[in-house]
């Protein structure tokens, strides 16, 4: 080989080595395509999916649509993707279409009451639910309509003048309503309560409207909790997800089938909670997703009808990943969305008989091929009350066990949400690890996937055993020689933000810095300004003024972070969304003001137009840069 050729070869090898050693950055994270499966085409041959790609420069996301063969192959971009899919909103006979529109029903604005004062901007309310999530109530409601399936036909509002929402606000969509298989009735989800009663309750029901008679019946009248996700089996049996208790938004979610006049609970004896489900095409079983052991997996439950065959729930998939969603089931193949802490969602085919996986989309493969990935370890930690707790430990790329690394304790929100193999575009463990941090993410009390009792233990015990779970996790991992115990941080959002505020008063010098995003700082003022009051009633135990209510008094007293604020002695960054009405702006303001007046190094990162999340690309980029800037300054 000539010297020139050798030099070229050496240069290429050097470039390849450098390329392989690159790690995730905020800029790279916000260039990843976000894959969503939309369904299988009418002819059954192709999967239709969407790829949304954020543009930081344009401060928005751009979407493209594709098809790919069910068996795998090359993707094809399509313009008219809707024509490829069966439209669930068209009745089976093709005669009618169902849809939803917003309808103005209640006077709220000053000019509604006083038409001569058109420049007034006052809003007038006689009850709660005057704002929800990130939007003020304007007196308009989502209503379900149907019309003939032809141009120019006039729609009919099946909720008429009822001041109730369907789809449910703020996150409801057309999955809140469905046609019956014969096309003669429409089922829809609604919480038919208004004002203060609406804010105190989770009692949604499934209603069925008859097109011919115009009559509506309540199919779930006897159940007081959430009834959601109405679907029909291939045999026409109404099926839905049900929580039993009013006011408990994180209750066990069960699959209910209405069969021959009986409501059959297929998952009653299974110690878990269902996320979403689809029927098999033959109507003999239901596939569903659920959290288990720090992941989300695919399950099945058989449907025996009125036979003596026992109902059995079986876990179908297993591994260090999340089955993030079911696109569809076709024959023996399940088309699934899958993630893990190193990879954003892609679509996969899972062979239900052979138990094998086949990746179908590779939207972000070229990016990940250039990155050194984190090592994900599942650790079992003994809690202070003698239980076994799953803890995810995310190690930096190119991890060297002989080095010492700064370490972040991550506190999950919810409080009853799974800490699984999800891929977040804000709390991204891969990105944190790529900046040289070890991340410790405990499946503390209050998380689904470890039995119903584990999930429920956090309610009315926000500052109790769960705080010991956090400390047990960080103390256990800190025993490793590669953890720099002098450089520990604690970070989290929502209930995780509450956890940060609470731990800041009890951590006994463990942590060197804190970051809290949209966290609850003062449980009393939170109760006075949040929108879904049922949440506080259940998880806090009631109202702070209920002096004879021991659970509430303990929550608003011992478990209120403000009561330990004089023990704060550590730098803290506080992040707050201006349109977060679940954990309103005062929570972040109170915490920052306390830190400043106590003389503690602190920073307030305020996003006026963001809600409980950070959704705009440029704001998200600022969030990431400030997050790591603060850690660099204080850790």
C-alpha positions as CSV (number, residue, x, y, z in Angstrom):
1,X,0.0,0.0,0.0
2,X,1.3,3.4,-0.9
3,X,1.9,6.1,1.8
4,X,-0.8,8.2,0.2
5,X,-3.3,5.3,0.3
6,X,-2.3,4.4,3.9
7,X,-2.9,8.0,4.9
8,X,-6.3,8.1,3.3
9,X,-7.2,4.8,5.0
10,X,-6.0,6.1,8.4
11,X,-8.0,9.3,7.9
12,X,-11.2,7.4,7.0
13,X,-10.8,5.1,10.1
14,X,-10.2,8.1,12.3
15,X,-13.3,9.8,11.0
16,X,-15.3,6.6,11.5
17,X,-14.1,6.3,15.1
18,X,-15.0,9.9,15.8
19,X,-18.4,9.4,14.2
20,X,-19.1,6.4,16.3
21,X,-18.2,8.2,19.5
22,X,-20.7,11.1,19.0
23,X,-23.4,11.3,21.6
24,X,-26.9,12.6,21.8
25,X,-27.3,16.4,22.0
26,X,-30.4,18.6,22.4
27,X,-30.1,19.6,18.8
28,X,-30.0,16.0,17.6
29,X,-32.9,15.0,19.9
30,X,-35.1,17.7,18.4
31,X,-34.4,16.6,14.8
32,X,-35.7,13.0,15.4
33,X,-38.8,11.9,13.5
34,X,-41.7,11.0,15.7
35,X,-43.5,7.9,14.3
36,X,-47.2,7.3,14.7
37,X,-49.0,4.2,13.3
38,X,-52.4,5.2,11.8
39,X,-53.6,1.7,10.8
40,X,-53.6,-1.0,8.1
41,X,-54.8,-0.1,4.6
42,X,-58.2,-1.2,3.4
43,X,-56.7,-3.9,1.2
44,X,-54.8,-5.3,4.2
45,X,-51.4,-5.0,2.5
46,X,-49.8,-1.9,3.9
47,X,-49.4,0.0,7.2
48,X,-50.1,3.7,7.1
49,X,-48.1,5.9,9.4
50,X,-47.1,9.5,10.1
51,X,-43.7,11.0,10.8
52,X,-43.7,14.4,12.5
53,X,-40.4,16.2,12.5
54,X,-39.8,19.3,14.7
55,X,-38.2,22.3,13.1
56,X,-36.4,24.5,15.7
57,X,-35.9,27.2,13.1
58,X,-39.6,27.3,12.1
59,X,-40.7,26.6,15.7
60,X,-43.2,24.0,14.6
61,X,-43.4,20.4,13.5
62,X,-43.9,19.2,9.9
63,X,-45.7,15.9,9.1
64,X,-45.4,13.5,6.3
65,X,-47.4,10.3,5.6
66,X,-46.1,6.9,4.4
67,X,-47.1,3.4,3.7
68,X,-45.0,0.3,4.1
69,X,-45.9,-3.4,3.4
70,X,-47.1,-5.3,6.4
71,X,-44.4,-7.9,5.8
72,X,-41.8,-5.1,5.6
73,X,-40.2,-3.3,2.8
74,X,-39.5,0.2,1.5
75,X,-41.7,3.1,2.6
76,X,-43.6,5.2,0.1
77,X,-44.7,8.7,0.8
78,X,-48.4,9.4,0.2
79,X,-50.4,12.6,-0.1
80,X,-54.0,11.3,0.4
81,X,-53.4,8.9,3.3
82,X,-57.0,9.0,4.5
83,X,-58.4,7.4,1.4
84,X,-56.2,4.3,2.1
85,X,-57.7,3.7,5.5
86,X,-61.2,2.6,6.6
87,X,-62.9,5.6,8.1
88,X,-64.3,4.6,11.6
89,X,-66.5,7.6,11.5
90,X,-68.5,6.4,8.5
91,X,-71.3,4.0,9.3
92,X,-71.1,0.4,8.1
93,X,-73.7,1.0,5.4
94,X,-71.9,4.1,4.3
95,X,-75.0,6.3,4.7
96,X,-73.8,8.5,7.6
97,X,-70.7,10.1,9.1
98,X,-70.1,11.0,12.7
99,X,-67.9,14.0,13.8
100,X,-67.6,16.6,16.5
101,X,-67.8,20.3,16.6
102,X,-67.6,23.0,19.3
103,X,-71.0,24.6,20.2
104,X,-71.5,27.8,22.2
105,X,-74.1,27.2,24.9
106,X,-73.4,29.2,28.0
107,X,-72.9,32.9,28.5
108,X,-69.4,33.7,30.0
109,X,-68.1,36.9,28.5
110,X,-69.2,40.3,29.6
111,X,-70.4,41.1,26.0
112,X,-72.5,37.9,26.1
113,X,-74.6,39.5,29.0
114,X,-74.2,43.1,27.8
115,X,-74.1,43.3,24.0
116,X,-73.7,47.0,24.1
117,X,-70.4,46.6,25.9
118,X,-68.5,44.8,23.1
119,X,-65.0,46.0,24.3
120,X,-65.4,44.5,27.7
121,X,-63.1,41.5,28.4
122,X,-64.6,40.4,31.7
123,X,-65.5,36.7,32.3
124,X,-68.3,35.7,34.6
125,X,-68.6,32.3,36.3
126,X,-71.1,30.8,38.7
127,X,-69.2,27.5,39.3
128,X,-65.8,25.8,39.0
129,X,-64.5,24.3,35.8
130,X,-63.9,27.9,34.7
131,X,-60.6,26.7,33.3
132,X,-59.1,23.3,32.5
133,X,-55.6,22.2,31.8
134,X,-54.4,25.2,29.7
135,X,-57.7,26.8,28.5
136,X,-60.3,29.0,30.0
137,X,-64.0,27.9,29.7
138,X,-65.6,30.1,27.1
139,X,-69.1,28.6,27.4
140,X,-68.4,26.3,24.3
141,X,-68.6,22.5,24.4
142,X,-67.5,19.7,22.2
143,X,-70.6,17.9,20.8
144,X,-71.0,14.8,18.6
145,X,-72.9,15.3,15.3
146,X,-73.9,13.0,12.5
147,X,-75.1,13.7,9.0
148,X,-75.7,12.0,5.7
149,X,-72.4,11.0,4.0
150,X,-72.7,13.4,1.1
151,X,-71.6,17.0,0.4
152,X,-73.9,19.8,1.7
153,X,-75.9,17.6,4.1
154,X,-76.8,19.2,7.5
155,X,-75.5,17.7,10.7
156,X,-77.6,16.9,13.8
157,X,-76.2,17.5,17.3
158,X,-77.0,14.4,19.3
159,X,-76.3,16.1,22.6
160,X,-78.7,18.9,21.6
161,X,-78.4,21.8,24.2
162,X,-76.7,19.9,26.9
163,X,-73.7,21.8,28.4
164,X,-71.4,18.8,28.4
165,X,-68.4,17.8,26.4
166,X,-67.9,14.8,24.1
167,X,-65.1,14.3,23.2
168,X,-63.9,15.0,26.7
169,X,-61.7,18.0,27.2
170,X,-58.7,18.5,27.2
171,X,-57.4,15.3,25.6
172,X,-60.5,13.6,24.1
173,X,-60.7,12.9,20.3
174,X,-62.8,10.8,18.0
175,X,-61.9,7.7,20.0
176,X,-64.6,9.1,22.4
177,X,-67.3,8.0,20.0
178,X,-68.1,5.1,17.7
179,X,-70.7,3.6,15.4
180,X,-72.4,0.4,16.4
181,X,-71.7,-2.3,13.8
182,X,-75.2,-2.1,12.3
183,X,-74.8,1.7,11.8
184,X,-78.1,2.4,13.7
185,X,-76.6,3.9,16.9
186,X,-73.7,6.0,18.1
187,X,-71.9,5.5,21.4
188,X,-70.1,8.3,23.0
189,X,-68.3,9.3,26.3
190,X,-69.5,12.2,28.4
191,X,-69.3,13.4,31.9
192,X,-72.8,14.9,32.3
193,X,-72.0,17.2,35.1
194,X,-71.5,20.9,35.1
195,X,-69.6,23.6,37.1
196,X,-68.3,22.6,40.5
197,X,-69.8,19.1,40.3
198,X,-67.8,18.5,37.1
199,X,-64.5,19.5,38.8
200,X,-65.2,17.2,41.7
201,X,-66.0,14.0,39.7
202,X,-64.5,11.5,37.3
203,X,-67.8,9.9,36.5
204,X,-67.8,9.7,32.8
205,X,-70.4,7.4,31.2
206,X,-70.9,5.8,27.8
207,X,-74.2,6.9,26.2
208,X,-75.9,5.3,23.2
209,X,-77.9,7.4,20.8
210,X,-80.5,5.8,18.4
211,X,-80.6,7.5,15.0
212,X,-84.2,6.4,14.3
213,X,-85.8,7.5,17.6
214,X,-83.5,10.2,18.7
215,X,-83.4,8.6,22.2
216,X,-80.3,8.3,24.3
217,X,-79.6,5.6,27.0
218,X,-76.8,5.5,29.5
219,X,-75.0,2.1,29.1
220,X,-72.8,2.5,32.2
221,X,-75.2,4.2,34.6
222,X,-74.3,2.0,37.6
223,X,-70.6,2.8,37.5
224,X,-69.4,5.9,39.3
225,X,-65.8,6.2,38.0
226,X,-64.3,6.6,34.5
227,X,-66.0,4.7,31.6
228,X,-63.9,5.3,28.4
229,X,-62.6,3.8,25.1
230,X,-66.0,2.5,23.8
231,X,-65.5,-0.1,21.0
232,X,-67.5,-3.0,19.6
233,X,-66.4,-6.6,19.3
234,X,-66.6,-8.3,15.8
235,X,-69.8,-9.8,17.1
236,X,-71.3,-6.4,18.1
237,X,-70.7,-6.5,21.8
238,X,-70.0,-3.1,23.4
239,X,-66.6,-3.1,25.1
240,X,-64.9,-0.4,27.2
241,X,-62.4,0.5,29.9
242,X,-63.8,1.1,33.4
243,X,-62.6,2.5,36.7
244,X,-64.9,1.9,39.6
245,X,-64.4,4.8,42.1
246,X,-65.5,8.3,41.5
247,X,-62.7,10.9,42.0
248,X,-59.8,8.4,41.6
249,X,-58.3,9.1,38.2
250,X,-55.6,6.4,38.6
251,X,-58.0,3.6,39.7
252,X,-57.5,0.1,38.3
253,X,-58.6,0.2,34.6
254,X,-60.6,-3.0,33.6
255,X,-61.9,-4.3,30.3
256,X,-65.7,-4.7,30.4
257,X,-67.7,-6.5,27.7
258,X,-71.5,-6.2,27.5
259,X,-72.7,-9.6,26.5
260,X,-76.3,-10.9,26.4
261,X,-77.4,-8.3,29.0
262,X,-74.4,-8.9,31.3
263,X,-71.4,-6.7,31.9
264,X,-68.4,-9.0,32.1
265,X,-65.2,-7.8,33.7
266,X,-62.5,-9.7,31.9
267,X,-59.5,-8.4,34.0
268,X,-61.1,-8.2,37.4
269,X,-58.8,-10.9,38.9
270,X,-55.7,-9.7,37.2
271,X,-53.4,-7.5,39.4
272,X,-52.8,-4.7,36.9
273,X,-54.3,-1.8,35.0
274,X,-55.1,-1.6,31.3
275,X,-53.9,1.2,29.0
276,X,-55.7,0.4,25.7
277,X,-57.1,-2.6,23.8
278,X,-58.1,-4.1,20.5
279,X,-60.3,-7.1,19.6
280,X,-58.9,-10.1,17.6
281,X,-60.7,-10.3,14.3
282,X,-62.4,-13.6,15.3
283,X,-63.8,-12.1,18.5
284,X,-62.2,-14.8,20.7
285,X,-59.7,-12.6,22.6
286,X,-58.7,-9.0,23.3
287,X,-55.1,-7.7,23.1
288,X,-54.1,-4.9,25.4
289,X,-51.1,-3.0,26.7
290,X,-50.2,-2.5,30.3
291,X,-47.3,-1.6,32.6
292,X,-45.4,-4.5,34.1
293,X,-42.0,-4.6,36.0
294,X,-40.8,-1.2,34.8
295,X,-41.9,-1.7,31.1
296,X,-45.1,-1.8,29.1
297,X,-46.0,-5.0,27.3
298,X,-48.6,-6.6,25.2
299,X,-51.1,-8.9,26.9
300,X,-54.1,-11.0,25.8
301,X,-57.3,-12.1,27.6
302,X,-59.7,-14.7,26.2
303,X,-63.4,-14.0,25.8
304,X,-65.3,-17.2,26.8
305,X,-68.8,-15.7,26.6
306,X,-71.2,-17.6,28.8
307,X,-69.2,-20.9,28.6
308,X,-67.5,-22.4,31.6
309,X,-64.1,-21.7,30.1
310,X,-62.0,-19.7,32.6
311,X,-60.9,-16.2,31.8
312,X,-57.1,-16.0,31.6
313,X,-54.8,-13.0,31.2
314,X,-51.5,-13.8,29.5
315,X,-48.5,-11.6,29.0
316,X,-47.4,-11.9,25.3
317,X,-44.2,-9.9,25.0
318,X,-41.3,-9.4,27.3
319,X,-38.1,-7.4,27.2
320,X,-36.3,-4.2,28.0
321,X,-38.6,-2.0,25.9
322,X,-42.1,-0.5,25.9
323,X,-45.0,-1.6,23.6
324,X,-46.1,2.0,23.3
325,X,-49.2,1.3,21.3
326,X,-51.2,-1.2,19.2
327,X,-51.6,-0.1,15.6
328,X,-53.6,-3.2,14.6
329,X,-53.8,-7.0,14.7
330,X,-53.9,-8.8,11.3
331,X,-53.9,-12.6,11.3
332,X,-51.0,-13.8,13.5
333,X,-49.3,-10.4,13.3
334,X,-49.5,-7.6,15.7
335,X,-48.4,-4.2,14.4
336,X,-46.9,-2.4,17.4
337,X,-45.2,0.9,18.3
338,X,-42.1,0.2,20.4
339,X,-39.6,2.4,22.3
340,X,-36.8,2.1,24.8
341,X,-34.7,4.6,26.6
342,X,-32.2,4.7,23.8
343,X,-34.7,4.8,20.9
344,X,-37.7,6.9,19.9
345,X,-40.8,5.0,18.6
346,X,-40.6,2.9,15.5
347,X,-43.1,0.4,14.1
348,X,-42.6,-3.4,14.5
349,X,-44.4,-6.5,13.4
350,X,-44.7,-9.1,16.2
351,X,-45.5,-12.7,15.2
352,X,-48.0,-13.9,17.8
353,X,-47.3,-17.6,17.2
354,X,-43.5,-17.6,16.7
355,X,-43.0,-14.8,19.3
356,X,-40.6,-13.0,17.0
357,X,-40.1,-9.3,16.2
358,X,-39.5,-7.6,12.9
359,X,-38.7,-3.9,12.7
360,X,-40.7,-2.2,9.9
361,X,-39.7,1.5,10.1
362,X,-36.2,2.9,10.4
363,X,-37.0,6.6,10.5
364,X,-34.2,7.5,13.0
365,X,-31.7,4.6,12.2
366,X,-29.1,6.8,10.5
367,X,-29.0,9.1,13.5
368,X,-28.7,6.3,16.1
369,X,-26.1,4.5,14.0
370,X,-23.8,7.5,14.6
371,X,-24.4,7.7,18.4
372,X,-22.7,5.8,21.2
373,X,-25.7,4.6,23.2
374,X,-26.3,4.5,26.9
375,X,-26.2,1.2,28.9
376,X,-29.6,0.5,30.6
377,X,-29.4,-1.6,33.8
378,X,-32.4,-2.9,35.7
379,X,-31.6,-2.9,39.4
380,X,-33.6,-4.3,42.3
381,X,-33.4,-2.2,45.5
382,X,-34.7,-3.2,49.0
383,X,-37.0,-0.5,50.3
384,X,-37.1,0.5,54.0
385,X,-40.4,-1.4,54.5
386,X,-38.9,-4.6,53.1
387,X,-40.2,-4.5,49.5
388,X,-38.4,-5.1,46.3
389,X,-38.3,-2.0,44.0
390,X,-37.3,-1.8,40.3
391,X,-34.8,0.9,39.6
392,X,-33.6,1.8,36.1
393,X,-30.0,3.0,36.0
394,X,-28.9,4.7,32.8
395,X,-25.1,4.9,32.3
396,X,-23.3,7.3,30.1
397,X,-22.1,6.2,26.6
398,X,-18.7,4.7,26.7
399,X,-19.1,4.2,30.4
400,X,-15.9,3.5,32.3
401,X,-16.5,1.8,35.8
402,X,-13.2,3.1,36.9
403,X,-14.3,6.7,36.7
404,X,-16.6,8.7,39.0
405,X,-19.7,10.2,37.5
406,X,-22.1,12.9,38.8
407,X,-25.5,11.3,39.3
408,X,-29.1,12.4,38.9
409,X,-32.0,11.1,40.9
410,X,-35.0,11.3,38.6
411,X,-38.4,11.7,40.2
412,X,-41.4,10.7,38.1
413,X,-44.6,12.7,37.8
414,X,-48.2,11.4,37.9
415,X,-48.0,10.6,40.7
416,X,-49.5,7.3,39.4
417,X,-47.7,7.0,36.1
418,X,-45.5,4.2,34.9
419,X,-41.7,4.8,34.8
420,X,-41.1,2.4,32.0
421,X,-38.9,2.2,28.8
422,X,-40.5,5.4,27.5
423,X,-38.7,7.9,25.2
424,X,-39.3,11.4,26.3
425,X,-38.4,14.5,24.3
426,X,-37.9,16.5,27.4
427,X,-37.0,14.2,30.3
428,X,-34.7,12.2,28.0
429,X,-32.5,9.8,29.9
430,X,-30.3,9.1,26.8
431,X,-29.6,12.8,26.5
432,X,-28.8,13.2,30.2
433,X,-26.5,10.3,30.2
434,X,-24.8,11.6,27.0
435,X,-23.8,14.7,28.9
436,X,-21.9,12.5,31.4
437,X,-24.5,11.9,34.0
438,X,-25.7,8.6,35.5
439,X,-29.5,8.7,35.9
440,X,-31.2,6.8,38.7
441,X,-35.0,6.3,37.9
442,X,-36.8,4.4,40.7
443,X,-40.2,2.7,40.2
444,X,-41.2,4.1,43.6
445,X,-44.6,3.7,45.3
446,X,-47.5,4.9,43.1
447,X,-46.5,3.4,39.8
448,X,-48.5,0.9,37.8
449,X,-46.8,-2.3,36.8
450,X,-46.1,-3.7,40.3
451,X,-49.6,-4.6,41.4
452,X,-52.6,-2.5,42.4
453,X,-51.6,-2.2,46.0
454,X,-48.2,-0.7,45.1
455,X,-49.9,1.7,42.8
456,X,-52.4,2.8,45.4
457,X,-50.1,3.3,48.3
458,X,-49.0,6.8,47.3
459,X,-52.5,8.3,47.7
460,X,-52.7,10.3,50.9
461,X,-49.1,9.4,51.6
462,X,-47.3,11.9,49.3
463,X,-44.5,12.6,51.7
464,X,-44.3,9.2,53.4
465,X,-43.0,5.8,52.1
466,X,-42.5,7.1,48.6
467,X,-39.8,9.6,49.8
468,X,-38.0,6.7,51.5
469,X,-38.2,4.8,48.2
470,X,-36.4,7.7,46.5
471,X,-33.7,7.8,49.1
472,X,-33.3,4.1,49.2
473,X,-32.7,4.1,45.4
474,X,-30.1,6.9,45.4
475,X,-28.4,5.5,48.5
476,X,-28.2,2.0,47.0
477,X,-26.7,3.1,43.6
478,X,-24.4,5.5,45.4
479,X,-22.6,2.5,46.9
480,X,-21.1,1.9,43.5
481,X,-17.5,3.2,43.2
482,X,-18.3,4.9,39.9
483,X,-20.8,7.2,41.5
484,X,-19.5,10.6,42.7
485,X,-21.4,10.9,46.0
486,X,-20.3,14.5,46.3
487,X,-22.1,15.3,43.1
488,X,-25.7,14.1,43.3
489,X,-28.6,16.0,41.9
490,X,-32.4,15.6,42.2
491,X,-34.7,16.5,39.3
492,X,-38.4,16.0,38.3
493,X,-41.7,17.5,37.1
494,X,-45.3,17.6,38.3
495,X,-45.5,15.2,41.3
496,X,-41.7,14.8,40.5
497,X,-41.4,18.5,41.1
498,X,-43.3,18.1,44.4
499,X,-40.8,15.4,45.2
500,X,-37.9,17.7,44.5
501,X,-39.4,20.4,46.8
502,X,-40.1,17.9,49.5
503,X,-36.7,16.2,49.4
504,X,-35.0,19.6,49.4
505,X,-36.1,19.8,53.0
506,X,-35.3,16.3,54.2
507,X,-32.3,15.1,52.1
508,X,-29.7,15.6,54.8
509,X,-27.0,17.0,52.5
510,X,-27.2,14.1,50.0
511,X,-27.8,16.4,47.0
512,X,-25.8,19.3,45.7
513,X,-28.5,20.8,43.5
514,X,-32.2,20.5,42.6
515,X,-34.4,21.1,39.5
516,X,-38.2,21.2,39.8
517,X,-40.5,21.7,36.8
518,X,-44.2,22.6,37.4
519,X,-44.0,21.0,40.9
520,X,-46.5,21.4,43.7
521,X,-44.8,23.6,46.4
522,X,-47.8,24.6,48.6
523,X,-50.5,22.0,48.8
524,X,-53.0,24.5,50.3
525,X,-52.7,27.1,47.5
526,X,-52.6,24.3,45.0
527,X,-56.0,23.1,46.3
528,X,-57.3,26.7,46.0
529,X,-56.2,27.2,42.3
530,X,-56.1,23.8,40.5
531,X,-58.9,22.8,38.2
532,X,-59.7,19.1,38.6
533,X,-60.5,19.2,42.3
534,X,-61.3,15.5,42.4
535,X,-57.5,14.9,42.2
536,X,-56.8,16.7,45.5
537,X,-59.8,15.1,47.2
538,X,-58.6,11.7,46.4
539,X,-54.8,12.0,46.7
540,X,-54.6,14.6,49.4
541,X,-57.6,13.1,51.3
542,X,-59.9,16.1,51.2
543,X,-59.8,19.9,51.8
544,X,-57.2,21.6,54.0
545,X,-59.9,23.2,56.2
546,X,-61.3,19.8,57.2
547,X,-59.8,19.8,60.7
548,X,-61.4,16.4,61.7
549,X,-60.0,14.7,58.5
550,X,-56.7,13.1,59.7
551,X,-55.6,12.2,56.2
552,X,-56.1,15.7,54.9
553,X,-54.5,17.3,57.9
554,X,-51.4,15.1,57.5
555,X,-51.1,15.9,53.8
556,X,-51.5,19.7,54.1
557,X,-49.4,19.7,57.2
558,X,-46.6,17.1,57.5
559,X,-46.4,16.4,53.7
560,X,-46.6,20.1,52.6
561,X,-43.2,21.2,51.2
562,X,-43.6,24.7,52.5
563,X,-43.4,23.4,56.1
564,X,-39.8,22.2,55.5
565,X,-38.6,25.2,53.5
566,X,-36.5,26.6,56.4
567,X,-34.4,23.5,56.0
568,X,-33.6,24.3,52.4
569,X,-29.9,24.8,52.0
570,X,-29.1,23.7,48.4
571,X,-29.2,25.5,45.0
572,X,-32.5,25.0,43.1
573,X,-33.8,25.9,39.6
574,X,-37.6,26.2,39.4
575,X,-39.4,25.9,36.0
576,X,-43.0,26.9,35.4
577,X,-45.5,27.1,32.6
578,X,-47.7,30.1,32.5
579,X,-50.7,28.2,31.1
580,X,-50.4,25.3,33.5
581,X,-53.7,25.3,35.3
582,X,-53.2,21.8,36.9
583,X,-50.2,23.1,38.9
584,X,-50.7,26.8,38.5
585,X,-48.1,29.5,38.2
586,X,-48.2,30.4,41.9
587,X,-46.6,27.2,42.8
588,X,-43.4,28.0,41.0
589,X,-43.5,31.7,42.1
590,X,-43.9,30.8,45.7
591,X,-41.0,28.3,45.6
592,X,-38.7,30.8,43.8
593,X,-39.6,33.6,46.2
594,X,-38.9,31.4,49.2
595,X,-35.5,30.3,47.8
596,X,-34.5,33.9,47.0
597,X,-35.6,35.3,50.4
598,X,-33.7,32.5,52.1
599,X,-30.6,33.5,50.2
600,X,-30.3,30.2,48.3
601,X,-28.8,30.3,44.8
602,X,-31.9,29.8,42.6
603,X,-33.2,30.5,39.1
604,X,-36.7,30.9,37.7
605,X,-37.3,29.6,34.2
606,X,-40.8,30.8,33.1
607,X,-42.6,29.8,29.9
608,X,-45.6,32.1,29.5
609,X,-47.2,30.2,26.7
610,X,-46.5,26.6,27.8
611,X,-48.8,24.4,29.8
612,X,-47.8,21.5,32.0
613,X,-45.4,20.5,29.3
614,X,-43.0,22.3,26.9
615,X,-44.3,21.8,23.4
616,X,-42.8,24.5,21.2
617,X,-39.4,23.5,19.7
618,X,-37.5,26.7,20.5
619,X,-38.9,26.7,24.1
620,X,-37.9,23.1,24.3
621,X,-34.4,23.9,23.2
622,X,-34.1,26.7,25.8
623,X,-35.3,24.2,28.4
624,X,-32.6,21.7,27.5
625,X,-29.9,24.3,27.4
626,X,-30.9,25.8,30.8
627,X,-31.2,22.4,32.4
628,X,-27.7,21.4,31.6
629,X,-26.3,24.9,32.2
630,X,-27.7,24.8,35.7
631,X,-26.2,21.3,36.3
632,X,-22.8,22.5,35.0
633,X,-23.0,25.6,37.3
634,X,-24.1,23.8,40.5
635,X,-23.0,20.1,40.2
